Amino acid sequence: MSELRFTPLSLASGHRLRNRLVVPPMASQTADRHGLATTKTISHYQNLAGSGAGLVMVEYSHVSLNGRSEPNQLGAHSDECLSGLTAIATALHKAGTLTGLQLTHCGGKGSRDICGDMMGPSGITVPAYDRQLEQPRAMTLDDIDQWRNDFIAAADRAAKAGFDLVEIHCAHGYGLNQWLSPLTNQREDDYGSSLANRCRLLLEIISAIHQRQPQLGLMVRIPGQDLYPEGLTQADMKQVAQWLVDAGVALVDVSSGIGGWNRPKSRRGEGYLVAEAQALCGAIGAPVIGVGGIESVSFIEAALRDKQLDLAAVGRAILRDPAAFNAVVMQPETCLA
Ligand SMILES: Cc1cc2nc3c(=O)[nH]c(=O)nc-3n(C[C@H](O)[C@H](O)[C@H](O)COP(=O)(O)O)c2cc1C
């Protein structure tokens, strides 16, 4: 009987997960119109902690008002957010789990109605599987400085609010994914053309956060690849992941890229994105989270045994009923493997 999912995992940042299960960031749309957490947000996370996962990620939180993609999105953009964020982190710690806050800027993956000023590295419309997006304007060097400062300030707030980890969202076609991808970044300055230049802003953000908040565990959600023709490849992402780990990232969360998090038409079955994590697992000097339709003990145990991932993220199966997930997957006696 295999019970690898109960093996603790220590990160280079000094944090220790009590097991190999992660609740990935999932937008709850429970914040108020100013991005402030409500009592509904706090009870939502208390409920998710009932899954028994060793790490509960808190949903994508915008670093500035023009980085918002949804009206009731949680924010980390101002000190007014601090009391709500602190209440979420406190509730999750009381439930015995580590917690991380995901930080995002939508860039060109939003709508002017919500973010006001929609911008992207080169003013190129972001491709998406499920909708036609508006064309953003091209960013200036001042905009780049602003994004960098906004991510750094939001990470400072995450630390102040008591989060163990902070995750920079660089996947699913959002702002920093747009910087990394050759589909949406066709600049010819120091922030464009080569992979190193396209990765520059992300690395500047990571290095600055690591320097200011060395006790904060740093995570990045990256695409395993863009899954779009001419987009980021797995080889590109192996190089990017290595740079990120060298810059202080303690945990790499591998999902999809331009196009969004939804299951691509060509992918089927439980663990439909786990091949993306597997390509990096054991190869970059930091543990890797895999995701995509995971829900069963047998899948999780096999993926851990075969080193396809170090941590299994379970989104919708936990969202449906955290307590039921705990009863079926997180109890040793129910192990099926
Ligand atoms: C309601 C919902 C909201 C989501 N919000 C986010 C988010 O805020 N940030 C993010 O990186 N991914 C988000 N995702 C994607 C999930 O983190 C996860 O990658 C995806 O659901 C696939 O995992 P699953 O098949 O276990 O659900 C969201 C998914 C759902 C269902």
The ligand as an SDF file (V2000), in Angstrom:
LIG
                    3D

 31 33  0  0  0  0  0  0  0  0999 V2000
  -13.3290   28.5930  -10.6810 C   0  0  0  0  0  0  0  0  0  0  0  0
  -11.8820   28.5620  -11.0910 C   0  0  0  0  0  0  0  0  0  0  0  0
  -11.0900   29.6630  -10.8820 C   0  0  0  0  0  0  0  0  0  0  0  0
   -9.7340   29.6480  -11.2260 C   0  0  0  0  0  0  0  0  0  0  0  0
   -8.9490   30.7270  -10.9210 N   0  0  0  0  0  0  0  0  0  0  0  0
   -7.6030   30.6420  -11.0940 C   0  0  0  0  0  0  0  0  0  0  0  0
   -6.7410   31.6440  -10.5720 C   0  0  0  0  0  0  0  0  0  0  0  0
   -7.1550   32.5640   -9.8850 O   0  0  0  0  0  0  0  0  0  0  0  0
   -5.4280   31.5250  -10.8410 N   0  0  0  0  0  0  0  0  0  0  0  0
   -4.9010   30.4630  -11.5370 C   0  0  0  0  0  0  0  0  0  0  0  0
   -3.6920   30.4030  -11.7460 O   0  0  0  0  0  0  0  0  0  0  0  0
   -5.7030   29.4890  -11.9940 N   0  0  0  0  0  0  0  0  0  0  0  0
   -7.0230   29.5220  -11.7640 C   0  0  0  0  0  0  0  0  0  0  0  0
   -7.8200   28.4860  -12.1360 N   0  0  0  0  0  0  0  0  0  0  0  0
   -7.1930   27.2570  -12.6870 C   0  0  0  0  0  0  0  0  0  0  0  0
   -6.9090   26.2470  -11.5470 C   0  0  0  0  0  0  0  0  0  0  0  0
   -5.9470   26.7130  -10.6610 O   0  0  0  0  0  0  0  0  0  0  0  0
   -6.4420   24.8950  -12.1100 C   0  0  0  0  0  0  0  0  0  0  0  0
   -5.2420   25.0700  -12.7850 O   0  0  0  0  0  0  0  0  0  0  0  0
   -7.4900   24.3050  -13.0680 C   0  0  0  0  0  0  0  0  0  0  0  0
   -8.7690   24.3280  -12.4770 O   0  0  0  0  0  0  0  0  0  0  0  0
   -7.1390   22.8630  -13.4500 C   0  0  0  0  0  0  0  0  0  0  0  0
   -7.1240   22.0510  -12.2880 O   0  0  0  0  0  0  0  0  0  0  0  0
   -8.3710   21.0630  -11.9510 P   0  0  0  0  0  0  0  0  0  0  0  0
   -8.6110   20.2550  -13.1820 O   0  0  0  0  0  0  0  0  0  0  0  0
   -7.8910   20.2630  -10.7820 O   0  0  0  0  0  0  0  0  0  0  0  0
   -9.5460   21.9180  -11.6190 O   0  0  0  0  0  0  0  0  0  0  0  0
   -9.1690   28.4930  -11.8270 C   0  0  0  0  0  0  0  0  0  0  0  0
   -9.9900   27.3860  -12.0560 C   0  0  0  0  0  0  0  0  0  0  0  0
  -11.3260   27.3990  -11.6820 C   0  0  0  0  0  0  0  0  0  0  0  0
  -12.1600   26.1710  -11.8930 C   0  0  0  0  0  0  0  0  0  0  0  0
  1  2  1  0
  2  3  1  0
  2 30  2  0
  3  4  2  0
  4  5  1  0
  4 28  1  0
  5  6  2  0
  6  7  1  0
  6 13  1  0
  7  8  2  0
  7  9  1  0
  9 10  1  0
 10 11  2  0
 10 12  1  0
 12 13  2  0
 13 14  1  0
 14 15  1  0
 14 28  1  0
 15 16  1  0
 16 17  1  0
 16 18  1  0
 18 19  1  0
 18 20  1  0
 20 21  1  0
 20 22  1  0
 22 23  1  0
 23 24  1  0
 24 25  2  0
 24 26  1  0
 24 27  1  0
 28 29  2  0
 29 30  1  0
 30 31  1  0
M  END
$$$$
